[in-house]
Amino acid sequence: MKKTIATVLMLLIAIAGAFAHGASEKSGASGKDVDLTFFTGKVETINVIDEIMADYNALGKGITVEQEYQNDASNIIKIKFASGEVPDIMTTYEQEYVEQGQYLDLSSMDQWWDRLLSSMRDSCTDVNSGKQYRICTNMTMAGFFYNKEIFDSLGLEVADTWDEFVRNLEIIKENYPDIDPWFIFGSEAWSLGHLIEFIPHGYLKAKYGAMETKKAMLANNKEILDFADPEGAMATFAAGLLEVQEKGLINSDVLTATSDNCIEAFVRGETAMFSNGMWCLSSILEKDPAMADKIGFAPYPAMMEDGVPMVLVAEDSGYSISASSDHQEEAVDFLNFLFSAENQKKYSEALKSPSAFTDVDASWAPQSVVDGVNAAVEAAANIGYTNEKPAGFTGDDAGRMVQDLLAGRYSAEEFASAYEKAWDAGF
């Protein structure tokens, strides 16, 4: 009887051990079920990320990843950091939080860096420490998308200077009075913040070089930045926007228009051009695949006398892991899955943006668009994002100031002065 009981107990222990082993294989590194939070402000990628997350969650690792999208992500993340409710993985990135040690050092993640273009690793490198606290998966370009049929019908050439640019808009308005020459979706602050990054900030980056401008922004070096100068890049930019608004060369609903309104107007032929990045291509082509042969791409014109045309060529889709996360190993595991060549091909083609991974072969855009983008990149100064701005003054904050400018609350000189004060206060 004792032998029988002992045998039964041994079997029960063996079964329990096998069950526990199987359960641990289906659980995270902690041996428990893990819920990972993924925070983003990138609306264009919500659906494809959801698909990839669903595939990962179905693997049965005991790790469930959930996506949170916020339109005002750069400000919402401040609340999360302040409240201690920091997401495990995030696509928002601010220099201030690098200096506070809020992001996990990813410099040793050779399984990612060995596959990435060296130029993109450089773009992800912190100027002060020389380390990487984020990794990008794609490259992006931003400039002016324009309707080639409208330009060709009027014999227009892409403008190199602001005066040429305004003249093109005037010619479009004269010949097509029912068309908005330039559509600005000003209800979305980030897009107006991008205009500042790409035009007045872009002027500085092209003039002084990317690294010198980054250092100047981190040190708030007014000898280089000089945002309040009434004849400087910021005041010139503001004056240019007020000029095209006064002349009726932009859409009258600029303060309420959305990016969806912009895409709809472009596809319908109701606007000739707009500013955006490659991420908008998917929305255009989903609405009308025939637009592929009509899409032109142009640099931002030089607004300053000593300026040059500029195109954003920068890292896109950057990911960071919270340094305070209890699930860093699980976060890395999910990113390994997300960064696989198969998933990155899917992601790149959904986003319509070239991959930064050398082993990903993606057809990210129609060849006619790719050729136009490549030509613009070769013809203009290549600038990057303004990642070194103060954490207390985000791109969305800057965009809201542009909204106020277009609402008539500033003159150009007042805008430049207010911008410098907001920048200084942001430190």
Secondary structure, DSSP 8 states (H G I E B T S, - for coil): -HHHHHHHHHHHHHHHHHHHHHHHHTS-TTSS-EEEEEEE--GGGHHHHHHHHHHHHTT-SSEEEEEEE-TTHHHHHHHHHHHT---SEES---HHHHHTT-B---TT-HHHHTTB-HHHHHHTB-TTT--BS-EEEEEEEEEEEEEHHHHHHHT----SBHHHHHHHHHHHHHH-TTSEEEE--TTSHHHHHHHHHHTHHHHHHHHH-HHHHHHHHHHT-TTT--TT-TTSHHHHHHHHHHHHHHTT-B-TTTTT--HHHHHHHHHTTSEEEEEEEGGGHHHHHHH-GGGGGTEEEE-B-B-STT---EEEEEEEEEEEEBTT-S-HHHHHHHHHHHTSHHHHHHHHHHHT--BSBTT-----S-HHHHHHHHHHHHHSEEE---TTS-TTS-HHHHHHHHHHHHTTS--HHHHHHHHHHHHHHT-
